[in-house]
Amino acid sequence: MPTAPSDQTTGSSDPEPAFSRAIAVEEPGLARDLLARVTGLSKNAVKDCMIKGGVWRRKNRRTTVRLRRATAAVIPGDRLEIHYDPRLLALVPPEPELVFRNERYSVWNKPAGTLAQGTLFADHCAMPRLVQTRLDLKNEPHPVHRLDREARGLMLLARDADAAARLGALFRNGLVEKEYMVVVAGRPSWTEMESDAPLDGRESKSMFRVLQTDRPSDTALVAARIATGRRHQIRRHLAGLGYPVLGDPRYGRRNTCAHGLQLLAQSLAFICPFTKAPMSWSLPPLVFPPSRRQAAMTSRKT
């Protein structure tokens, strides 16, 4: 997970509040200097915010884009936006692991705590920016699909818009095989189960298969596939069935886990739209969290 300095030190003041501000440029100058003067932030704080993706520029009424270079010149008619959140800017993201790369796309093992896409306030903890920096790419890659911030596992990013469109078509047409692994609280009485409970008023379908159960910790290892891609679909469907994902901070009860959300995007396969070759990747399977198992063993001995 991303880490940040603790604010629990005795005598420490409350953290600086987050804010957003739009600024119409009225005279030429440097973006950093103007933002520092208008917001009251130090030039170093503004520079850090710019590097991490919290400053945007609209030039001549064109598309608004992130402005990262502190010494960038601005002129009358430009419009700057700064979205400043010191807690978010203090986060240090974990490094993603490169699984596969070619000229059109790359596959990564996304760590828990990283975002599939950046926000207005920052993108330094988002996969596109992390991959762009890691591979020293001129342009930011395009995420082809989503993976929850708290989850980890395989994620596909396209090098350009054309590659993203062609790979995205595979997902939309159901031509991608994805399997997830989760550890759930409780031991299901069923071996296989489908959930078609609507989510956010839209048709949704998930398929689950129990791989293993652990009686001492009262948990189960479950494989999951989805036919639709709703927000938090696997987590919401499993919680609705009464078996929430272990470590899920949003859905379920009595499913805390010191190791975080136990959801892994474990395998990914499709026919490459560029070479027509079958492509597949997989990560080591998820296992029961040690602390949960050890806690159960300890409780039996006492």
C-alpha positions in Angstrom: 0.0 0.0 0.0 1.2 3.6 -0.5 2.8 5.0 2.6 2.7 8.4 4.1 4.3 10.1 7.2 2.2 9.7 10.3 0.5 12.8 11.8 0.1 11.2 15.2 3.3 12.7 16.6 2.7 14.5 19.9 2.4 18.2 19.5 2.0 18.0 15.7 -0.5 20.4 14.1 -3.4 19.4 12.0 -2.5 18.6 8.4 -3.0 21.4 5.8 -6.5 21.2 4.3 -7.0 20.2 0.7 -8.3 22.8 -1.8 -9.0 23.4 -5.4 -8.6 26.8 -7.2 -9.0 28.1 -10.7 -6.8 31.0 -11.8 -7.2 33.1 -14.9 -3.7 34.2 -16.1 -3.7 38.0 -16.6 0.0 38.6 -17.2 2.9 36.5 -18.5 5.1 34.7 -16.1 6.0 31.3 -14.7 3.3 28.9 -13.6 5.0 28.0 -10.3 5.4 31.7 -9.3 1.8 32.6 -10.1 0.4 29.6 -8.2 2.6 30.3 -5.2 1.6 33.9 -5.1 -2.2 33.3 -5.5 -2.4 30.2 -3.1 0.1 31.2 -0.5 1.9 27.9 -0.9 5.7 27.7 -1.1 7.3 27.4 -4.5 8.6 24.0 -3.5 5.1 22.8 -2.5 3.7 24.0 -5.8 6.5 22.3 -7.7 5.8 19.0 -5.9 2.1 19.3 -6.7 2.8 20.0 -10.4 5.2 17.0 -10.7 2.6 14.7 -9.1 -0.2 15.8 -11.4 -2.3 18.2 -9.3 -1.9 21.2 -11.7 -3.8 21.6 -14.9 -3.7 24.2 -17.8 -6.3 25.2 -20.4 -4.7 27.1 -23.2 -6.8 29.0 -25.7 -9.9 27.2 -24.6 -8.5 23.8 -25.7 -8.5 20.6 -23.7 -7.3 20.9 -20.2 -4.1 19.0 -19.6 -1.8 18.4 -16.6 1.0 20.9 -16.3 4.1 19.3 -14.6 7.0 21.6 -15.5 7.4 24.2 -12.8 9.2 26.7 -15.1 6.5 26.5 -17.8 5.6 29.9 -19.0 1.9 31.1 -19.0 0.4 34.0 -20.9 -2.8 36.0 -20.7 -5.8 33.8 -21.7 -4.4 30.7 -20.1 -6.3 29.2 -17.2 -4.6 27.3 -14.4 -6.3 24.9 -12.0 -4.5 23.6 -8.8 -6.0 20.7 -6.8 -3.9 20.4 -3.7 -4.2 17.7 -1.1 -1.1 17.3 1.1 -2.1 13.9 2.4 -2.4 12.5 -1.1 0.9 14.2 -2.3 2.7 12.6 0.7 1.8 9.1 -0.4 4.7 7.0 -1.7 3.4 4.3 -4.2 4.8 0.8 -4.4 6.5 -0.2 -7.6 4.5 -2.3 -10.1 6.1 -5.4 -11.5 6.5 -5.7 -15.3 5.1 -9.1 -16.5 5.2 -8.6 -20.3 5.9 -5.9 -22.8 5.8 -5.4 -26.6 5.4 -2.3 -28.8 1.6 -2.1 -28.4 0.9 -2.9 -24.8 2.3 -4.1 -21.5 1.0 -6.3 -18.7 1.8 -5.5 -15.1 1.3 -6.9 -11.6 -0.4 -3.9 -10.0 0.3 -3.6 -6.3 -2.5 -3.0 -3.8 -2.9 0.7 -3.2 -2.2 1.9 -6.7 -5.0 3.4 -8.9 -6.0 2.4 -12.3 -6.3 6.1 -13.3 -5.2 9.3 -11.7 -7.5 11.9 -10.2 -7.7 15.7 -10.4 -5.5 16.0 -7.3 -2.6 13.6 -8.4 -1.6 10.7 -10.6 1.8 9.7 -9.1 0.1 6.7 -7.4 -1.7 5.7 -10.6 -0.6 2.9 -12.9 -0.4 5.0 -16.2 2.0 7.5 -14.6 4.0 4.8 -12.8 4.4 2.9 -16.1 5.2 6.0 -18.1 7.9 6.9 -15.7 9.2 3.3 -15.3 9.5 2.8 -19.1 10.5 6.4 -19.9 7.6 6.8 -22.3 6.9 10.1 -24.1 3.2 9.6 -23.7 1.2 8.2 -20.9 -0.2 4.7 -21.6 -3.9 3.9 -21.6 -5.4 1.5 -19.0 -7.6 -1.0 -20.9 -9.6 -2.2 -17.9 -10.1 -1.3 -14.3 -8.8 -3.0 -11.1 -9.9 -1.8 -7.7 -7.3 0.4 -5.8 -7.2 -2.1 -2.9 -6.8 -5.1 -5.2 -3.6 -6.4 -6.8 -2.8 -8.4 -9.8 -2.6 -8.4 -13.6 -3.4 -5.2 -15.4 -3.2 -4.4 -19.1 -2.0 -1.0 -20.4 -1.9 0.1 -24.1 0.8 2.2 -25.6 -1.5 4.5 -27.6 -5.2 5.3 -28.3 -5.4 2.9 -31.3 -4.0 0.0 -29.2 -6.4 0.8 -26.4 -9.4 0.8 -28.7 -8.5 -2.6 -30.3 -7.7 -4.2 -26.9 -10.8 -2.6 -25.3 -12.9 -4.2 -28.0 -11.8 -7.6 -26.8 -13.1 -6.8 -23.4 -16.4 -5.4 -24.6 -17.0 -8.4 -26.8 -16.2 -11.0 -24.1 -13.1 -12.2 -25.8 -10.8 -11.9 -22.8 -10.5 -14.6 -20.1 -9.9 -13.2 -16.7 -9.9 -15.1 -13.4 -9.7 -13.6 -10.0 -8.9 -15.3 -6.7 -10.3 -14.1 -3.4 -10.3 -15.3 0.2 -13.7 -14.9 1.8 -14.9 -14.8 5.4 -16.9 -18.0 6.0 -17.1 -21.3 4.3 -19.7 -21.5 1.6 -22.0 -24.5 1.5 -21.9 -24.5 -2.2 -19.1 -25.5 -4.6 -20.2 -23.3 -7.4 -22.5 -20.3 -7.5 -23.7 -17.6 -9.8 -24.9 -14.1 -8.8 -26.9 -12.0 -11.2 -28.0 -9.4 -8.6 -28.2 -6.0 -10.4 -25.6 -3.4 -9.4 -26.4 0.3 -9.6 -29.5 -0.6 -11.6 -27.6 -2.5 -14.3 -27.5 -6.1 -15.2 -24.5 -7.9 -13.5 -23.3 -11.5 -13.5 -20.5 -13.2 -11.5 -19.5 -16.8 -11.3 -17.8 -18.3 -8.2 -16.1 -21.6 -7.5 -14.8 -22.7 -4.1 -11.2 -24.0 -4.4 -10.4 -24.7 -0.7 -11.7 -24.1 2.7 -9.9 -23.5 6.0 -11.9 -24.6 9.1 -9.7 -23.1 11.8 -9.9 -19.6 10.3 -13.5 -20.1 8.9 -12.4 -18.8 5.5 -12.5 -20.1 1.9 -10.4 -19.6 -1.2 -12.7 -18.8 -4.1 -12.1 -18.4 -7.9 -14.2 -15.7 -9.6 -15.1 -14.8 -13.1 -17.3 -11.9 -14.3 -19.5 -11.5 -17.4 -20.0 -7.8 -16.7 -17.7 -5.1 -15.3 -19.5 -3.2 -12.7 -17.8 -1.2 -10.0 -16.6 -3.5 -7.1 -18.7 -6.3 -8.7 -16.9 -9.3 -7.2 -16.8 -7.7 -3.8 -20.4 -6.6 -3.8 -21.8 -9.9 -5.1 -19.8 -12.0 -2.6 -20.9 -9.7 0.3 -24.5 -10.1 -0.9 -24.1 -13.9 -0.8 -23.0 -13.6 2.8 -19.3 -14.3 2.2 -17.5 -10.9 2.0 -13.9 -10.7 0.7 -11.4 -10.8 3.6 -9.9 -7.3 4.2 -12.6 -5.5 2.3 -12.9 -2.0 3.9 -16.3 -1.3 2.2 -18.4 -4.4 2.1 -19.2 -7.0 4.7 -18.8 -7.5 8.4 -16.3 -9.5 10.5 -14.0 -9.7 7.5 -11.0 -7.6 8.7 -7.5 -8.7 7.6 -4.1 -7.2 8.5 -2.9 -8.0 5.0 -5.5 -5.9 3.2 -8.0 -6.8 0.6 -7.6 -10.5 -0.4 -8.5 -10.1 -4.1 -6.0 -11.0 -6.8 -6.5 -10.6 -10.6 -4.7 -13.9 -11.1 -4.9 -14.7 -14.8 -5.5 -13.0 -18.1 -5.7 -14.4 -21.7 -6.8 -13.3 -25.1 -5.9 -13.6 -28.8 -3.6 -10.7 -29.6 -5.4 -8.3 -32.0 -2.1 -7.4 -33.6 -0.3 -10.7 -34.1 -3.3 -13.1 -33.8 -1.3 -15.2 -31.4 -2.8 -16.6 -28.2 -1.4 -14.7 -25.2 -1.8 -15.7 -21.5 -0.3 -14.7 -18.2 -0.9 -15.8 -14.6 0.4 -15.0 -11.2 1.1 -17.4 -8.3 -2.3 -18.3 -6.7 -3.6 -16.5 -3.6 -3.2 -18.4 -0.3 -4.8 -18.0 3.1 -3.3 -15.0 4.9 -0.8 -16.3 7.5 -2.0 -14.0 10.3 -5.5 -15.3 10.0 -4.4 -18.9 10.1 -2.0 -18.4 13.0 -4.6 -16.4 15.0 -7.0 -19.3 14.6 -4.3 -21.8 15.8 -3.4 -19.7 18.7 -7.0 -19.4 19.8 -7.4 -23.2 19.8 -4.4 -23.6 22.1 -5.7 -21.1 24.7 
